[in-house]
Amino acid sequence: MDVSLKGEVRLLGNPAAPKGEGHLFAPPNSSRVFFKNNDYYITSGDLNFFARKEITNPDFDIQAVTTLSNYKVYAKAYGDLERFNFDLT
């Protein structure tokens, strides 16, 4: 995994129960993840932190692409870690 993130997150609460508020994003084509023997290049990535939610469960929307044989495979994951969707096309 080689991930670059930019943005701002403000930490709230106390060390026993931290909260976060803010936004992080992956600049286009600056990050990649290795999954099932392939590099997926992140084309878009957003992480949103809300004070009403645990900092360990941000909302996210991540899109990536790879090439398998002669096919482009697009992956998208979105939601939060407790309830998320994963699409492949």
N, C-alpha and C positions, 0 to 999 in steps of 0.2 A: 504494500500500500504506500502510495506517495501522494499525500493530500495537502493542498495549500488552501488556507482559509483566510478571508479578510472580513473585517467588520468590527462591531463593538457589542460586548455583553457586560451589563452591570450586575455585579453580584449583590444579592440582598439576603437578609436573614442572618442566621448564625451558623457556625461551622457544623453543628449537629443537624441542621435542616436548611441547607443553602437553597436559595432560589436564584433565578437569573432572569434578566430582561434585556432583550436585544436581538440582533440579527447577525449571522455569519453567512458568507457566501464563498463558493469556490469560483475563482475567475475561470472563464471558459478555457478548456484544453490545457489547464495547468496541473491537473491531478489525474491519477489513475489508480485503479484497484485491480488486484489479481483475483480472479474467481473462476473456478473450474478450468484451470490451465490456460486462461486467456487474460490479457490485459484489457480492461474496460476503461476507456477514456471518458472522464466526466465532462459533459458538455454544458451542464447547468447543475448547480447545487445550492440549496438554501436551507439554513437551519434557523428557526425562530424560537426564541425563548420568551416565556410569559411568566410573570410573577405568580400567577394563580396555579401554575404547574410545577412539578419537581424539575429541577435543573437536568436531571438524568433522563427526562422524557420530552425533548423538544419536538416541535412540529418540523417536518422536513419534506423536501421535494428534491429528489436527485435524479438526474437523467444521465445516461452513459451510452456509449456505442463501442462495438468491437466488430472485427471481421472474422467470420468462421468460414473456412473454405472460400467460396466466392460470394458469401452472403453477409450483408450488414445486419447486425443484430442490435436493436435498440432496447435498453432496459430502463425502466422507470420505477422508483420506489417513492411512496409518499404517504403521509399520515403522521403518526407518532409511533414510538417503539411498542406501545401497548396495542395499537390498532393501526396497522399499515397495509397498504396495497402494493403489489409488485406486478408489473406488466412487462411482457417481452413481445416484441414485434420484429 
